[in-house]
């Protein structure tokens, strides 16, 4: 229960507190998330079979331990130093004292980003150490999915009646915000994960209901929840998010059609009414999304035309080329986690005069994969990839039979694909949601094969 509450609070707090993108939210998440280390220690020192299982699974933490060592070593070997110009403190490149070792542009920034990465990963990894029942994982996912629906409804009404966050109480630094998220594309990435959760749970419980294990079909509630969330990328004007949701919905609709077709044909019933009902729901959702998001999409269409005329694609490709040049200068260990914007000054110097313009400068690389190579090099990027690849090796094809594992991993895969051309992992709520989906999927599959531990023998009466 402590582990579920710990991860659940991280999920809820990161989503409702500006998507985790304010300084206060960052401190809250890191402070609360640091309790995950205590849970890890408690799980690994427990007696009996659960403790032994946890100690075996701790072997999968060696990539993140090596990643921490890399980042901490880079903090001891800075490559930039602080210089004062007209009373303003600026970072200037001086080169690392030990060029062959990992280095960072700014140690404080690297430590902050490492802290958030650690608490997000380790807190969600604890699910695999502590949870012994699949029902508990599904309860956590139900909370996450319900929260996603609540945020979708909240954001939709807010978009219609207000021009700021929290119904206008907080001005948004980005005009393309949605719900509590400052950047609409970050919300789109988050809602893809939430749709994957709800779709997977819906198929899971529908299959259980078909076997007579549940009273009352969960299908209407699940479909309504998915469609409510699916409308939001259109409403907030996220082009990429709309495409990701359409891909996920296409898979879900195809699976639902095949399932209903087989079931109806097996009972020699007509499939016309179920198909008509599903088509009506999809059409109603699409029409509502287009109607509610018409203003945002007119604006996005104007922006798209302007971007083509001004050569945004050419500028984005130039950014990728400059980022790759920067990465090639430090291919093994990079320039320091969280320090892309500082290292980018070497490729795109900025003037130091007051009221300067930065039209061609970027804080993010608009490609999380490329930015990862720039910040932590190929070694660091490989270690982060191994953090996911090692747990995945336990899954087999049979684990996808219930659809829940498959949908959770499909949502994660779509975010990884999106990260090739955007920066969804720049948002803490997306990072926490990603690792929650990932480890719930992996552990749900593991528990499917695990036999329950026998109860300890009763102590003899005195």
C-alpha positions as a printed NumPy array, in Angstrom:
array([[  0.   ,   0.   ,   0.   ],
       [  2.843,   2.4  ,   0.79 ],
       [  4.351,   1.782,  -2.653],
       [  1.017,   2.29 ,  -4.424],
       [  0.357,   5.529,  -2.541],
       [  3.898,   6.715,  -3.239],
       [  3.676,   6.159,  -7.004],
       [  0.063,   7.32 ,  -7.159],
       [  0.919,  10.634,  -5.522],
       [  3.774,  11.158,  -7.984],
       [  1.355,  10.56 , -10.862],
       [ -1.32 ,  12.9  ,  -9.557],
       [  0.983,  15.654,  -8.293],
       [  3.046,  15.78 , -11.476],
       [ -0.081,  16.03 , -13.621],
       [ -1.945,  18.669, -11.608],
       [  1.052,  20.822, -10.653],
       [  1.757,  22.423, -14.061],
       [  2.686,  19.015, -15.468],
       [  5.691,  19.117, -13.151],
       [  7.258,  22.014, -15.078],
       [  7.523,  24.652, -12.357],
       [ 10.323,  25.036,  -9.851],
       [  7.94 ,  24.275,  -6.979],
       [  6.646,  21.14 ,  -8.692],
       [ 10.203,  19.997,  -9.367],
       [ 11.109,  20.329,  -5.678],
       [  7.928,  18.559,  -4.577],
       [  8.437,  15.623,  -6.948],
       [ 12.102,  15.203,  -6.057],
       [ 11.399,  15.466,  -2.328],
       [  8.484,  13.03 ,  -2.323],
       [ 10.094,  10.743,  -4.878],
       [ 13.258,  10.394,  -2.797],
       [ 11.224,   8.258,  -0.371],
       [ 11.33 ,   5.6  ,  -3.062],
       [ 14.903,   4.77 ,  -2.045],
       [ 13.628,   3.773,   1.41 ],
       [ 11.051,   1.489,  -0.195],
       [ 13.767,  -0.119,  -2.3  ],
       [ 15.898,  -0.788,   0.762],
       [ 12.921,  -2.142,   2.713],
       [ 11.938,  -4.468,  -0.134],
       [ 15.46 ,  -5.795,  -0.623],
       [ 15.948,  -6.526,   3.075],
       [ 12.588,  -8.237,   3.62 ],
       [ 12.628, -11.801,   4.794],
       [ 11.134, -14.748,   2.974],
       [ 10.522, -15.357,  -0.75 ],
       [  9.349, -11.79 ,  -1.572],
       [ 12.628, -10.378,  -0.265],
       [ 14.64 , -12.959,  -2.194],
       [ 12.746, -12.103,  -5.394],
       [ 13.391,  -8.394,  -4.821],
       [ 17.11 ,  -8.98 ,  -4.326],
       [ 17.28 , -10.893,  -7.604],
       [ 15.503,  -8.096,  -9.455],
       [ 17.895,  -5.509,  -8.027],
       [ 20.456,  -6.848, -10.499],
       [ 18.512,  -4.993, -13.18 ],
       [ 19.479,  -1.69 , -11.568],
       [ 23.114,  -1.827, -12.626],
       [ 22.513,   0.381, -15.736],
       [ 21.01 ,   3.19 , -13.661],
       [ 23.802,   2.805, -11.079],
       [ 26.366,   3.147, -13.872],
       [ 24.438,   6.121, -15.293],
       [ 24.514,   7.843, -11.889],
       [ 28.246,   7.231, -11.644],
       [ 28.742,   8.78 , -15.082],
       [ 26.749,  11.915, -14.21 ],
       [ 28.338,  12.339, -10.774],
       [ 31.8  ,  11.989, -12.279],
       [ 30.925,  14.63 , -14.874],
       [ 29.936,  17.028, -12.068],
       [ 33.494,  16.784, -10.732],
       [ 34.895,  17.718, -14.136],
       [ 33.102,  20.878, -15.367],
       [ 33.847,  22.218, -18.825],
       [ 32.287,  25.688, -18.346],
       [ 33.066,  28.333, -15.759],
       [ 31.171,  31.395, -14.539],
       [ 32.312,  34.774, -15.888],
       [ 30.843,  38.154, -14.986],
       [ 30.024,  40.587, -17.805],
       [ 28.597,  44.006, -16.87 ],
       [ 27.285,  42.59 , -13.602],
       [ 25.707,  39.553, -15.262],
       [ 26.952,  36.033, -14.504],
       [ 27.513,  34.047, -17.711],
       [ 28.859,  30.576, -18.431],
       [ 31.975,  30.477, -20.589],
       [ 33.525,  27.386, -22.148],
       [ 37.009,  26.671, -20.839],
       [ 37.327,  22.954, -21.531],
       [ 37.287,  20.133, -18.994],
       [ 40.314,  19.581, -16.788],
       [ 40.307,  15.913, -17.826],
       [ 39.008,  15.837, -21.422],
       [ 38.922,  12.031, -21.605],
       [ 36.527,  11.771, -18.638],
       [ 32.814,  12.696, -18.437],
       [ 32.228,  16.408, -17.977],
       [ 29.306,  18.806, -17.692],
       [ 28.635,  22.416, -18.502],
       [ 26.935,  23.11 , -15.176],
       [ 27.074,  20.656, -12.25 ],
       [ 24.031,  22.062, -10.419],
       [ 21.812,  21.625, -13.467],
       [ 23.031,  18.073, -14.007],
       [ 22.341,  17.135, -10.39 ],
       [ 18.79 ,  18.495, -10.59 ],
       [ 17.993,  16.536, -13.733],
       [ 19.631,  13.391, -12.404],
       [ 17.568,  13.659,  -9.224],
       [ 14.286,  13.834, -11.12 ],
       [ 15.265,  10.951, -13.403],
       [ 16.239,   8.792, -10.423],
       [ 13.082,   9.379,  -8.4  ],
       [ 10.818,   8.759, -11.41 ],
       [ 12.598,   5.565, -12.431],
       [ 13.249,   4.087,  -8.986],
       [  9.775,   4.861,  -7.619],
       [  8.136,   3.039, -10.536],
       [ 10.718,   0.239, -10.45 ],
       [  9.647,  -0.409,  -6.854],
       [  6.36 ,  -1.733,  -8.237],
       [  8.256,  -4.764,  -9.517],
       [  9.955,  -5.299,  -6.143],
       [  6.974,  -4.963,  -3.817],
       [  3.68 ,  -5.686,  -5.572],
       [  2.686,  -9.358,  -5.447],
       [ -0.811,  -9.163,  -6.977],
       [ -1.836,  -8.054, -10.448],
       [ -4.999,  -6.587,  -8.953],
       [ -2.913,  -3.976,  -7.146],
       [ -1.243,  -2.889, -10.391],
       [ -4.615,  -2.593, -12.089],
       [ -5.894,  -0.479,  -9.184],
       [ -3.008,   1.953,  -9.693],
       [ -3.717,   2.059, -13.429],
       [ -7.412,   2.701, -12.774],
       [ -6.475,   5.724, -10.652],
       [ -4.144,   6.986, -13.388],
       [ -6.775,   6.487, -16.097],
       [ -9.533,   8.161, -14.079],
       [ -7.221,  11.087, -13.415],
       [ -6.521,  11.348, -17.147],
       [-10.263,  11.539, -17.873],
       [-10.724,  14.173, -15.158],
       [ -7.891,  16.258, -16.597],
       [ -9.381,  15.928, -20.091],
       [-12.777,  17.202, -18.928],
       [-11.141,  19.939, -16.858],
       [ -9.002,  21.046, -19.801],
       [-11.882,  21.006, -22.275],
       [-14.078,  23.285, -20.154],
       [-11.102,  25.503, -19.342],
       [-10.291,  25.894, -23.04 ],
       [-13.839,  27.047, -23.744],
       [-14.206,  29.651, -20.998],
       [-10.734,  30.806, -19.938],
       [ -7.483,  32.113, -21.39 ],
       [ -5.127,  30.878, -18.668],
       [ -4.298,  27.896, -16.507],
       [ -6.691,  26.886, -13.726],
       [ -9.547,  28.771, -15.403],
       [ -7.514,  31.939, -15.843],
       [ -6.114,  32.163, -12.336],
       [ -2.546,  31.589, -13.583],
       [ -1.331,  33.164, -16.852],
       [  0.224,  30.572, -19.13 ],
       [  3.706,  31.306, -20.52 ],
       [  2.705,  29.34 , -23.628],
       [ -0.541,  30.166, -25.473],
       [ -0.909,  26.516, -26.533],
       [ -1.569,  25.112, -23.079],
       [ -4.134,  22.51 , -22.081],
       [ -5.585,  21.509, -18.712],
       [ -2.689,  21.96 , -16.257],
       [  0.039,  21.44 , -18.866],
       [  1.918,  24.507, -20.053],
       [  2.672,  23.025, -23.493],
       [ -0.071,  21.335, -25.5  ],
       [  2.282,  18.808, -27.09 ],
       [  3.321,  17.614, -23.627],
       [ -0.33 ,  17.102, -22.772],
       [ -0.752,  15.179, -26.018],
       [  2.082,  12.814, -25.076],
       [  0.614,  12.373, -21.597],
       [ -2.875,  11.646, -22.855],
       [ -1.542,   8.997, -25.25 ],
       [ -0.278,   7.098, -22.194],
       [ -3.608,   7.568, -20.405],
       [ -5.573,   6.347, -23.439],
       [ -3.321,   3.295, -23.598],
       [ -4.054,   2.602, -19.918],
       [ -7.825,   2.915, -20.26 ],
       [ -7.977,   0.974, -23.534],
       [ -5.884,  -1.853, -22.074],
       [ -7.988,  -2.025, -18.908],
       [-11.193,  -1.979, -20.937],
       [-10.148,  -4.923, -23.093],
       [ -8.877,  -6.777, -20.031],
       [-12.123,  -6.432, -18.098],
       [-14.296,  -7.07 , -21.149],
       [-12.535, -10.384, -21.659],
       [-13.058, -11.259, -17.997],
       [-16.714, -10.302, -18.304],
       [-17.046, -12.544, -21.356],
       [-15.806, -15.461, -19.239],
       [-18.483, -14.751, -16.663],
       [-16.188, -13.392, -13.975],
       [-17.715,  -9.912, -13.797],
       [-21.271,  -8.588, -13.622],
       [-21.974,  -5.704, -15.927],
       [-19.858,  -4.97 , -18.969],
       [-17.199,  -2.262, -18.532],
       [-17.272,  -1.532, -22.268],
       [-19.531,   1.584, -22.244],
       [-17.522,   3.259, -19.478],
       [-14.195,   2.365, -21.114],
       [-15.227,   3.578, -24.568],
       [-16.595,   6.839, -23.169],
       [-13.388,   7.487, -21.212],
       [-11.17 ,   6.784, -24.219],
       [-13.198,   9.024, -26.52 ],
       [-13.277,  11.891, -23.999],
       [ -9.487,  11.868, -23.827],
       [ -9.058,  11.29 , -27.57 ],
       [-10.801,  14.601, -28.312],
       [ -8.313,  16.707, -26.396],
       [ -5.309,  16.775, -28.781],
       [ -7.658,  18.193, -31.432],
       [ -9.071,  20.751, -28.997],
       [ -5.627,  21.967, -27.949],
       [ -4.382,  22.052, -31.569],
       [ -1.624,  19.438, -31.263],
       [ -0.928,  18.093, -34.737],
       [  1.489,  15.37 , -33.693],
       [ -0.664,  14.422, -30.697],
       [ -3.705,  14.005, -32.914],
       [ -1.732,  11.68 , -35.176],
       [ -0.499,   9.582, -32.237],
       [ -4.005,   9.245, -30.817],
       [ -5.379,   8.236, -34.224],
       [ -2.77 ,   5.488, -34.499],
       [ -3.635,   4.172, -31.042],
       [ -7.382,   4.391, -31.688],
       [ -7.017,   2.65 , -35.037],
       [ -5.408,  -0.312, -33.288],
       [ -8.068,  -0.362, -30.566],
       [-10.973,  -0.097, -33.017],
       [ -9.489,  -2.816, -35.226],
       [ -9.107,  -5.151, -32.259],
       [-12.638,  -4.388, -31.067],
       [-14.067,  -5.087, -34.521],
       [-12.24 ,  -8.396, -34.814],
       [-13.319,  -9.385, -31.305],
       [-16.988,  -8.568, -31.921],
       [-16.927, -10.197, -35.344],
       [-15.609, -13.479, -33.97 ],
       [-17.959, -13.459, -31.025],
       [-21.061, -12.68 , -33.091],
       [-20.123, -15.164, -35.807],
       [-19.535, -17.84 , -33.166],
       [-23.096, -17.323, -31.917],
       [-24.454, -16.757, -35.446],
       [-25.644, -13.27 , -34.536],
       [-25.565, -10.193, -36.717],
       [-22.612,  -7.834, -36.337],
       [-24.443,  -4.887, -37.879],
       [-25.7  ,  -3.306, -34.657],
       [-22.379,  -3.416, -32.767],
       [-20.594,  -2.   , -35.809],
       [-23.193,   0.734, -36.195],
       [-22.96 ,   1.634, -32.51 ],
       [-19.166,   1.823, -32.605],
       [-19.245,   3.874, -35.788],
       [-21.755,   6.28 , -34.257],
       [-19.584,   6.794, -31.148],
       [-16.473,   7.44 , -33.244],
       [-18.31 ,   9.832, -35.568],
       [-19.846,  11.706, -32.63 ],
       [-16.431,  12.075, -30.997],
       [-14.79 ,  13.243, -34.214],
       [-17.551,  15.779, -34.844],
       [-17.378,  17.088, -31.279],
       [-13.595,  17.372, -31.423],
       [-13.691,  19.257, -34.717],
       [-16.39 ,  21.599, -33.436],
       [-14.68 ,  22.35 , -30.117],
       [-11.216,  22.591, -31.654],
       [-12.097,  24.555, -34.772],
       [-10.533,  27.799, -33.517],
       [ -7.313,  26.081, -32.458],
       [ -7.007,  24.27 , -35.775],
       [ -7.642,  27.412, -37.806],
       [ -4.768,  28.971, -35.885],
       [ -2.589,  25.872, -36.399],
       [ -3.377,  25.848, -40.125],
       [ -2.307,  29.491, -40.389],
       [  0.85 ,  28.674, -38.425],
       [  1.597,  25.717, -40.687],
       [  1.295,  27.84 , -43.807],
       [  3.515,  30.508, -42.287],
       [  6.069,  27.903, -41.198],
       [  6.307,  26.447, -44.68 ],
       [  6.818,  29.903, -46.134],
       [  9.493,  30.867, -43.611],
       [ 11.28 ,  27.529, -43.925],
       [ 10.698,  26.035, -40.481],
       [ 11.485,  22.554, -41.794],
       [ 14.789,  23.805, -43.137],
       [ 15.497,  25.499, -39.797],
       [ 14.615,  22.35 , -37.857],
       [ 16.962,  20.282, -40.035],
       [ 19.669,  22.879, -39.436],
       [ 19.05 ,  22.537, -35.692],
       [ 19.447,  18.762, -35.943],
       [ 22.661,  19.231, -37.922],
       [ 24.083,  21.621, -35.314],
       [ 23.016,  19.265, -32.519],
       [ 24.713,  16.334, -34.214],
       [ 27.88 ,  18.417, -34.691],
       [ 27.818,  19.211, -30.984],
       [ 27.263,  15.547, -30.104],
       [ 30.115,  14.462, -32.355],
       [ 32.484,  16.731, -30.404],
       [ 31.8  ,  14.709, -27.202],
       [ 30.506,  11.356, -28.516],
       [ 31.174,   9.141, -25.49 ],
       [ 29.898,  11.109, -22.493],
       [ 28.291,  14.248, -23.901],
       [ 28.138,  17.752, -22.469],
       [ 26.217,  17.017, -19.271],
       [ 22.635,  15.98 , -18.581],
       [ 20.217,  18.909, -18.705],
       [ 22.797,  21.211, -20.277],
       [ 21.804,  21.17 , -23.943],
       [ 20.9  ,  24.864, -23.966],
       [ 24.261,  25.836, -22.477],
       [ 26.335,  23.629, -24.763],
       [ 24.327,  24.818, -27.78 ],
       [ 25.894,  28.249, -27.336],
       [ 29.08 ,  26.79 , -28.823],
       [ 27.276,  25.951, -32.06 ],
       [ 24.971,  28.995, -32.059],
       [ 26.599,  31.816, -30.086],
       [ 24.287,  34.479, -28.69 ],
       [ 25.189,  38.159, -28.41 ],
       [ 25.473,  39.482, -24.874],
       [ 23.92 ,  42.877, -25.568],
       [ 20.672,  43.762, -23.766],
       [ 17.341,  43.135, -25.523],
       [ 18.935,  40.65 , -27.878],
       [ 16.864,  38.325, -30.102],
       [ 17.242,  34.516, -30.122],
       [ 15.169,  33.556, -33.145],
       [ 17.517,  30.746, -34.133],
       [ 18.473,  29.514, -30.665],
       [ 16.799,  26.587, -28.935],
       [ 16.517,  25.413, -25.347],
       [ 15.634,  21.879, -26.532],
       [ 16.817,  19.897, -29.52 ],
       [ 13.232,  18.949, -30.492],
       [ 14.457,  15.356, -30.533],
       [ 14.884,  13.643, -27.19 ],
       [ 16.999,  10.906, -28.726],
       [ 19.415,  13.331, -30.339],
       [ 19.448,  15.511, -27.236],
       [ 20.274,  12.482, -25.088],
       [ 23.311,  11.697, -27.216],
       [ 24.375,  15.34 , -26.953],
       [ 23.964,  15.515, -23.188],
       [ 25.163,  12.094, -21.981],
       [ 26.83 ,  10.672, -25.088],
       [ 26.404,   7.246, -26.583],
       [ 27.502,   5.61 , -23.325],
       [ 24.871,   7.382, -21.233],
       [ 22.144,   6.861, -23.848],
       [ 22.936,   3.146, -24.   ],
       [ 22.718,   2.893, -20.209],
       [ 19.307,   4.586, -20.202],
       [ 18.122,   2.225, -22.947],
       [ 19.33 ,  -0.766, -20.917],
       [ 17.207,   0.43 , -17.996],
       [ 14.204,  -0.584, -20.122],
       [ 15.647,  -3.417, -22.184],
       [ 16.733,  -5.546, -19.221],
       [ 13.24 ,  -5.797, -17.668],
       [ 11.675,  -6.41 , -21.092],
       [ 13.577,  -9.638, -21.571],
       [ 11.208, -11.398, -19.143],
       [  8.146, -10.917, -21.373],
       [  6.919, -13.51 , -23.851],
       [  4.195, -13.517, -26.495],
       [  1.685, -15.109, -24.091],
       [  1.854, -12.074, -21.823],
       [  0.125,  -9.964, -24.481],
       [ -2.945, -12.212, -24.625],
       [ -4.878, -10.087, -22.121],
       [ -4.266,  -6.856, -24.115],
       [ -3.365,  -4.823, -21.013],
       [  0.381,  -5.444, -21.303],
       [  0.255,  -4.859, -25.041],
       [ -1.551,  -1.527, -24.804],
       [  0.706,  -0.213, -22.049],
       [  3.813,  -1.023, -24.067],
       [  2.206,   0.331, -27.242],
       [  1.644,   3.662, -25.51 ],
       [  5.277,   3.701, -24.379],
       [  6.443,   2.819, -27.905],
       [  4.453,   5.706, -29.401],
       [  6.058,   8.149, -26.963],
       [  9.511,   6.822, -27.857],
       [  8.668,   7.276, -31.538],
       [  7.397,  10.796, -30.862],
       [ 10.63 ,  11.557, -28.998],
       [ 12.52 ,  11.283, -32.282],
       [ 11.014,  14.6  , -33.467],
       [  9.892,  16.296, -30.224],
       [ 10.778,  16.448, -26.539],
       [  7.993,  14.694, -24.564],
       [ 10.523,  13.536, -21.964],
       [ 11.193,  17.171, -21.143],
       [  7.961,  17.023, -19.122],
       [  8.144,  15.346, -15.669],
       [  4.526,  14.145, -15.78 ],
       [  5.196,  12.34 , -19.063],
       [  8.358,  10.757, -17.636],
       [  6.53 ,   9.483, -14.541],
       [  3.577,   8.278, -16.606],
       [  5.915,   6.511, -19.032],
       [  7.78 ,   4.553, -16.338],
       [  4.519,   3.741, -14.549],
       [  3.045,   2.24 , -17.723],
       [  6.266,   0.437, -18.525],
       [  6.839,  -1.231, -15.164],
       [  3.145,  -2.042, -14.676],
       [  3.235,  -3.812, -18.05 ],
       [  6.424,  -5.718, -17.286],
       [  5.38 ,  -6.746, -13.792],
       [  1.821,  -7.65 , -14.796],
       [  3.342, -10.097, -17.268],
       [  5.743, -11.468, -14.655],
       [  2.974, -12.021, -12.107],
       [  0.943, -13.846, -14.727],
       [  3.479, -16.694, -14.544],
       [  4.378, -16.459, -10.87 ],
       [  3.016, -19.037,  -8.462],
       [  1.788, -17.729,  -5.1  ],
       [  4.197, -18.169,  -2.247],
       [  3.096, -20.798,   0.256],
       [  1.966, -19.492,   3.616],
       [  4.527, -19.936,   6.405],
       [  3.744, -22.792,   8.819],
       [  1.885, -21.838,  11.966],
       [  3.916, -21.642,  15.13 ],
       [  3.184, -24.465,  17.599],
       [  1.066, -23.544,  20.572],
       [  3.045, -23.082,  23.784]])
